[in-house]
Amino acid sequence: MSGRCILHLRFVLPAAPGAELPERLRRLLEDFTPRVQLIEPDMAVLDLTGALLYWKRDARSVTELVQLWALAFFGLRSSAGVAPHRMLAAMACALTGPGRRTVIDDSPEAITAFLRRRPVLELPGVGAKAADTLTEYGLHSVGDVPQLTLQRLLGARAGRARHERARGPRHHDRRSHPGAGEHQCRDQLGAGPIGLWDL
């Protein structure tokens, strides 16, 4: 699918963490990958896509190592969610207790299995009002809600956006699209065909 591996971490900070802790923690995380973003003092997002090859480990092993280093160097326990995109990683992290990790594989089956059990309110971008609308129609979990139903109940644009945010961006190969090929058209005035590049 996307081929990406995103790690979302939530740290259990001490009562008075100190002003230098976020910077020191960021430097520690950058030892694993240069693609680190501290969202809040207690949350970080890491793109492990290239780091997996460097560390010669799978996503679960690298995540365990990151959590172990944070515990060893700073005494920080953390919850971790790993997924092919940020929203799923954040959802997985929110459901995971300190010292644990939830890893969602990069396959449609794994993503669907994870989302199937989640309440519709956890769907990114769905507020209380939209969740009430969905539950009135008997749609209680994300797995109950197909894209067309979301579009009909919430509107085409909003339904499609929420469905795509939950399942992650789809990267289609532009060359495989029927309209992406080279097209020829006849020159009505001249003798031969001209291509779109001539227009």
C-alpha positions in Angstrom: 0.0 0.0 0.0 1.7 3.2 1.1 5.0 1.7 2.1 5.3 4.1 5.0 5.8 3.3 8.7 4.7 6.0 11.2 5.4 5.8 14.9 3.3 7.9 17.3 4.6 8.1 20.8 3.0 9.4 24.0 5.4 9.8 27.0 4.5 9.7 30.6 6.3 12.8 31.8 7.2 13.5 35.5 5.5 16.3 37.4 8.3 18.8 36.7 10.1 17.5 33.6 12.5 20.4 33.2 12.9 22.8 30.3 15.7 20.8 28.6 13.9 17.5 28.4 12.0 18.0 25.1 15.2 19.0 23.3 17.2 16.1 24.8 14.3 13.7 23.9 14.2 15.0 20.4 17.9 14.4 20.0 17.5 10.8 21.3 14.7 10.2 18.8 16.7 11.6 16.0 19.3 8.8 16.6 16.6 6.5 15.1 15.4 8.7 12.3 15.9 12.3 11.2 12.2 12.6 10.6 11.0 13.5 14.1 8.2 15.9 15.0 7.5 16.8 18.6 3.8 17.6 18.7 3.5 18.4 22.4 6.0 18.0 25.2 4.7 14.5 25.7 4.0 13.4 22.1 6.2 12.7 19.1 5.7 11.4 15.6 8.5 9.6 13.8 8.6 8.4 10.2 10.4 5.1 10.5 10.1 4.2 6.8 13.8 4.5 6.0 15.0 3.7 9.5 13.7 0.1 9.2 16.2 -0.6 6.5 19.0 1.1 8.4 18.3 -0.8 11.7 17.6 -4.0 9.8 14.5 -4.6 12.0 10.8 -4.6 11.6 8.5 -1.9 12.9 7.7 -3.6 16.2 11.4 -4.2 17.0 12.5 -0.6 16.2 9.5 0.7 18.3 10.5 -1.5 21.3 14.1 -0.2 20.9 12.9 3.5 20.9 10.7 2.9 24.0 13.6 1.1 25.8 16.0 3.9 25.1 13.6 6.5 26.3 13.1 4.5 29.5 16.8 3.9 30.0 18.1 7.4 29.3 15.2 9.5 30.7 13.1 7.1 32.8 10.1 7.8 30.5 7.5 5.2 29.9 5.7 5.5 26.6 2.7 4.3 24.6 3.3 3.6 21.0 1.2 3.2 17.9 2.7 2.2 14.5 0.7 2.4 11.3 1.1 3.2 7.6 -0.2 6.8 8.2 -0.4 9.4 11.0 -4.1 9.2 11.8 -4.0 5.4 12.3 -0.8 5.6 14.3 -2.4 8.3 16.6 -5.5 6.2 17.0 -3.5 3.1 17.9 -1.3 5.1 20.4 -4.4 6.5 22.1 -5.7 2.9 22.7 -2.3 1.7 24.1 -1.2 1.8 27.7 2.3 2.9 28.9 5.0 0.4 28.1 3.1 -1.2 25.3 2.8 -0.8 21.6 0.1 -1.4 18.9 1.4 -2.2 15.4 -1.0 -2.0 12.4 0.5 -3.7 9.3 0.5 -1.9 6.0 -2.3 -4.0 4.4 -5.9 -3.3 3.7 -6.9 -6.3 5.8 -5.0 -5.2 8.9 -6.3 -1.6 8.6 -9.9 -2.8 8.2 -9.5 -5.2 11.1 -8.2 -2.4 13.4 -10.9 0.0 12.3 -13.8 -2.5 12.4 -14.0 -2.5 16.2 -13.5 1.3 16.7 -16.6 3.4 17.6 -17.6 5.9 14.9 -16.7 8.8 17.3 -13.1 7.8 17.0 -13.2 8.2 13.3 -10.9 11.2 12.5 -13.0 14.3 11.8 -16.2 12.9 13.2 -17.7 15.0 15.9 -20.5 14.2 18.3 -23.2 15.5 15.9 -22.0 13.3 13.0 -21.6 10.3 15.3 -25.2 10.8 16.5 -26.4 10.8 12.9 -24.5 7.6 12.1 -25.7 5.8 15.2 -29.3 6.8 14.5 -28.9 4.7 11.3 -27.5 1.8 13.3 -23.8 2.4 12.3 -22.0 2.1 15.6 -18.5 1.1 14.6 -16.2 2.3 11.8 -16.4 -1.2 10.3 -20.2 -0.7 9.9 -19.7 2.5 7.8 -18.9 2.0 4.1 -17.8 5.1 2.2 -21.0 5.5 0.2 -23.0 5.5 3.4 -20.8 8.2 4.9 -21.1 10.3 1.8 -24.9 10.0 1.7 -25.3 10.8 5.4 -22.6 13.5 5.8 -22.4 14.8 2.3 -20.1 13.7 -0.6 -17.1 15.8 0.3 -17.2 15.3 4.1 -18.0 11.6 3.8 -15.2 10.9 1.4 -12.7 13.0 3.5 -13.5 11.1 6.7 -13.4 7.7 5.0 -10.0 8.5 3.4 -8.6 10.0 6.6 -9.4 6.8 8.5 -8.0 4.4 6.0 -5.0 6.6 4.9 -4.1 8.2 1.6 -4.1 6.1 -1.5 -1.2 6.6 -3.8 -2.3 5.7 -7.3 0.1 5.4 -10.2 -0.7 8.2 -12.5 0.5 6.2 -15.5 -2.1 3.5 -14.9 -5.0 6.0 -15.2 -6.6 5.7 -18.7 -6.3 9.5 -19.2 -2.6 9.7 -18.4 -1.4 8.1 -21.6 -0.1 9.9 -24.7 -3.0 11.1 -26.9 -2.9 11.9 -30.6 -5.4 14.1 -32.3 -5.8 14.9 -36.0 -4.8 18.3 -37.3 -7.8 19.5 -39.3 -5.7 22.0 -41.2 -2.4 20.2 -41.6 -1.5 16.9 -43.1 -0.5 14.8 -40.0 -1.4 14.0 -36.5 -0.2 16.3 -33.7 0.3 15.4 -30.1 -0.8 17.2 -27.0 2.7 18.5 -26.5 2.4 20.5 -29.7 -0.7 22.4 -28.5 
